[in-house]
C-alpha cells in the first residue's frame, strides 16, 4: 500500500508546484522586508502621502492592464464596497501610516512593530468571522503587545498619539482590518484578481496626491529615485504577486509562516542600506513580538486545540 510520502514522491509536478509556491512566498517576504529601509530613503525627498500616491497609482495602472488583458470579471456591487474598504485600509492607510511613522521610527523598529499584524487580525476576526482564540492565543497576544510596547518606548514619543510608533501601530491595525475584509473576496474571486482590484480601488483614495508626488520625485537625486522605484517594484508588485501565487497553492498556515522573517530581514536590509544598528530593547521587544505572533498563528485558534 502506498504511503502519502511515496505518493508525493511519485508526483514530480506536485513537488515542483509546491517548491515554486514556497519560493514565491519567500520572495514576497523579502520584498516586504526591503520596503522599510527604502521608505526611509524615499522620505528624504517625498512627503508621506505623495510617496504612497506614486507607489499605488502606478501599481494600479499595471493592475488595470492585467484586469483588461485577463478579462477578470467586475465584482458585484456589494463586493465593490468591500473592495473599497480593502483599498482604503490595506494599501492607502497602511502605506501612509507607515510613511508617517518612519519619519521618526527606524526601519528595523518599524518592521518589528508590524509583527503584531497577525495578532490584531486574529482579534478582529473573532467578532467579524467568528474565529475564536484559545488560551494560547490570548497569551500570545499579551506577549506580542508587550514586545511591541517595549520597542515603542525606545522610539521618539513612545506610544503617545502623534508619535511615530503610534502611526506604525495604526498601520498594523489598518492591515489587520484589510486581511479580514479580504478573506471573502479571495474565496469568491481568487488571489490574483482580488489583489489587482484592491490596487485599483486603493488608487482612488491616493489619486489627489499623485500630481504632488510627480513634482517631488522630479527633484529627487538618483539614489532616492532608485528607492522609490524599489518601493513600487518590490513590496507593491513582487510581494503582491508572490503572496497571491503562494496563497492559491499552499495551506494558509504554511504561507503565513513565511512572514515571520520579515522583521529580521528588514533589520538586515536597514543595516546594509542605512547603516542602522538596532538597539538591545528593539531586538528584545522584536523577539517577544515574533514569539507572540507565532503562538497566535500556530496554536492560538480555538479549533487548534482539537488537532
C-alpha positions in Angstrom: 0.0 0.0 0.0 1.4 3.4 -1.0 2.2 5.8 1.8 1.4 9.5 1.5 5.1 10.3 1.2 5.5 7.8 -1.7 2.5 9.3 -3.5 4.1 12.8 -3.2 7.5 11.4 -4.5 5.7 9.8 -7.5 4.3 13.2 -8.5 7.2 15.5 -9.6 4.8 18.1 -10.9 3.3 18.5 -7.4 6.7 18.8 -5.8 7.7 21.4 -8.4 4.5 23.3 -7.9 5.0 23.4 -4.1 8.6 24.4 -4.5 7.6 27.3 -6.7 5.0 28.4 -4.3 7.5 28.3 -1.4 9.9 30.3 -3.5 7.2 32.8 -4.3 6.3 33.2 -0.6 10.0 33.8 0.3 10.2 36.3 -2.5 7.2 38.1 -1.1 8.6 38.2 2.5 11.9 39.6 1.2 10.1 42.2 -0.9 8.1 43.3 2.1 11.2 43.5 4.3 13.2 45.7 1.9 10.3 48.2 1.9 11.2 49.5 5.4 14.7 50.9 4.6 13.5 52.1 1.1 10.8 54.1 2.8 13.4 55.8 5.0 15.4 56.7 1.9 12.5 57.9 -0.1 11.2 60.2 2.7 14.3 62.3 2.3 12.7 63.9 -0.7 8.9 63.0 -0.7 6.2 63.5 1.9 4.3 60.5 3.3 1.1 61.0 1.2 2.7 61.7 -2.2 5.1 58.7 -1.6 2.1 56.4 -1.2 0.3 58.0 -4.2 3.1 57.4 -6.6 3.5 53.8 -5.4 -0.1 52.7 -5.6 -1.4 54.8 -8.5 1.5 53.4 -10.7 0.7 49.9 -9.5 -3.0 50.4 -10.1 -2.3 51.3 -13.8 -0.5 48.0 -14.3 -3.2 46.1 -12.3 -5.9 47.7 -14.6 -4.0 46.5 -17.7 -3.8 43.0 -16.2 -7.6 43.0 -15.4 -8.4 44.0 -19.0 -6.0 41.5 -20.5 -7.2 38.6 -18.3 -10.9 39.8 -18.7 -11.3 39.4 -14.9 -15.0 39.8 -14.1 -16.0 43.0 -12.4 -17.0 42.4 -8.8 -20.7 42.6 -7.7 -21.8 45.9 -6.2 -21.8 44.6 -2.6 -18.3 43.4 -3.1 -17.3 46.8 -4.6 -17.9 48.3 -1.2 -15.7 45.6 0.4 -13.0 46.3 -2.2 -13.2 50.0 -1.4 -12.6 49.0 2.3 -9.7 46.8 1.3 -8.1 49.6 -0.8 -8.6 52.1 1.9 -7.2 50.0 4.8 -4.7 47.6 3.1 -3.0 50.0 0.7 -3.8 53.6 1.4 -4.0 53.8 5.2 -1.3 51.2 5.8 1.2 52.8 3.4 0.5 56.4 4.6 0.7 55.5 8.3 3.9 53.5 7.7 5.4 56.5 5.9 4.3 58.9 8.6 5.7 56.6 11.3 9.1 56.1 9.7 9.7 59.9 9.7 10.9 59.3 13.3 10.9 55.5 13.8 13.9 53.5 12.5 13.3 50.9 9.7 14.1 48.0 11.9 11.9 49.1 14.8 9.0 49.7 12.4 9.3 46.3 10.9 9.2 44.6 14.4 6.2 46.7 15.4 4.3 45.5 12.4 4.8 41.9 13.6 1.6 42.3 15.6 -0.5 42.4 12.4 -1.4 38.6 12.7 -2.3 39.2 16.3 -4.6 42.2 15.5 -6.0 40.2 12.6 -6.9 37.3 15.0 -8.6 39.7 17.4 -10.6 41.4 14.7 -11.6 38.1 13.1 -13.1 37.0 16.4 -16.2 39.2 16.3 -16.3 39.6 12.4 -15.6 36.0 11.3 -16.3 34.0 14.5 -12.7 32.7 14.7 -12.1 32.4 18.4 -8.8 32.3 20.3 -7.9 29.7 22.9 -5.7 30.3 26.0 -2.5 30.0 23.9 -3.8 32.7 21.6 -4.6 35.1 24.4 -1.1 34.5 26.0 0.4 35.1 22.6 -1.5 38.4 22.3 -0.2 39.6 25.6 3.4 38.6 24.8 3.1 40.3 21.3 1.7 43.5 22.7 4.3 43.6 25.4 7.1 43.3 22.9 5.6 46.0 20.7 5.3 48.3 23.6 8.9 47.6 24.6 10.0 48.7 21.1 7.8 51.7 21.0 9.1 53.1 24.3 12.6 53.2 22.8 11.4 55.4 19.9 10.8 59.2 20.0 7.4 59.9 21.6 6.8 56.3 22.7 3.1 55.3 22.1 1.7 58.8 22.6 -0.8 60.0 19.9 1.0 61.5 17.0 4.3 59.8 17.7 5.9 57.7 15.0 5.4 54.4 16.8 1.7 55.1 17.1 1.4 55.6 13.4 3.2 52.3 12.8 0.6 50.7 15.2 -2.2 52.3 13.2 -0.7 50.9 10.0 -0.7 47.5 11.6 -4.3 47.9 12.6 -5.3 49.0 9.1 -3.5 46.0 7.6 -5.3 43.7 10.0 -8.7 45.1 9.0 -7.7 44.6 5.4 -6.9 40.9 5.9 -10.3 40.3 7.5 -12.2 42.2 4.8 -10.2 40.5 2.0 -10.8 36.9 3.1 -14.3 36.5 1.5 -13.1 38.3 -1.7 -10.2 35.8 -2.2 -12.6 33.0 -1.8 -15.0 34.5 -4.3 -12.6 35.8 -7.0 -9.2 34.2 -6.4 -6.0 35.8 -5.0 -4.7 37.5 -8.2 -8.0 39.2 -9.2 -8.5 40.2 -5.6 -5.0 41.8 -5.5 -5.5 43.5 -8.8 -8.8 45.1 -7.9 -7.6 46.1 -4.5 -4.7 48.0 -6.1 -7.1 49.7 -8.5 -9.5 50.8 -5.7 -6.7 51.9 -3.4 -5.5 54.3 -6.1 -8.9 56.1 -5.9 -8.0 57.3 -2.4 -4.5 58.4 -3.3 -5.1 59.9 -6.7 -5.4 63.6 -5.4 -1.8 63.5 -4.2 -0.4 62.0 -7.4 0.4 65.4 -9.1 2.3 66.4 -6.0 4.2 63.2 -6.0 5.3 63.8 -9.6 6.5 67.3 -8.7 8.5 66.0 -5.7 10.0 63.0 -7.5 11.2 65.2 -10.3 13.5 66.9 -7.7 14.9 63.7 -6.4 18.5 62.5 -6.9 19.4 59.1 -8.4 19.6 57.1 -5.1 16.2 58.4 -4.0 14.7 57.6 -7.4 16.0 54.1 -7.1 14.5 53.8 -3.7 11.1 55.0 -5.0 11.3 52.6 -7.9 12.2 49.8 -5.5 9.1 50.6 -3.4 7.0 50.3 -6.5 8.6 47.2 -7.7 9.4 45.1 -4.6 6.6 45.5 -1.9 3.9 46.8 -4.2 4.3 44.4 -7.2 6.5 41.4 -6.3 5.2 41.0 -2.8 1.5 41.1 -4.0 2.2 38.7 -6.9 4.3 36.3 -4.9 1.9 36.1 -2.0 -1.1 35.7 -4.3 0.6 32.9 -6.2 1.6 31.1 -3.0 -1.8 31.5 -1.3 -3.5 29.7 -4.1 -1.1 26.7 -3.8 -0.2 26.5 -0.1 -2.1 26.0 3.1 -2.7 29.3 4.8 -0.7 28.3 7.9 2.3 27.4 5.8 2.1 30.6 3.8 1.7 32.7 6.9 4.9 31.3 8.5 6.9 33.0 5.8 6.0 36.4 7.2 8.0 35.7 10.4 11.4 36.5 8.9 10.2 39.9 7.5 11.4 41.9 10.6 14.8 40.2 10.8 15.3 40.7 7.1 14.2 44.3 7.3 16.7 44.9 10.1 19.4 43.3 7.9 18.5 45.4 4.9 18.4 48.6 7.1 22.0 47.8 8.2 23.1 47.3 4.6 21.4 50.4 3.1 21.3 52.8 6.0 23.9 51.5 8.4 21.3 51.2 11.2 22.2 49.0 14.2 19.1 48.0 16.2 19.2 48.7 19.9 19.0 46.0 22.5 15.5 47.0 23.5 14.4 46.8 19.9 15.9 43.3 19.5 14.4 42.1 22.8 11.0 43.6 22.0 11.1 42.3 18.5 11.8 38.7 19.8 8.8 39.0 22.1 6.6 40.3 19.2 7.6 37.4 16.9 7.1 34.9 19.7 3.6 36.2 20.4 2.8 36.2 16.7 4.0 32.5 16.3 1.9 31.5 19.3 -1.3 33.1 17.9 -0.7 31.8 14.4 0.3 28.2 15.3 -1.6 27.4 18.5 -3.9 30.3 19.2 -7.1 29.2 17.3 -9.8 27.5 19.3 -10.1 24.7 16.8 -6.3 24.0 17.0 -6.8 22.5 20.5 -8.6 19.7 18.8 -5.7 18.8 16.5 
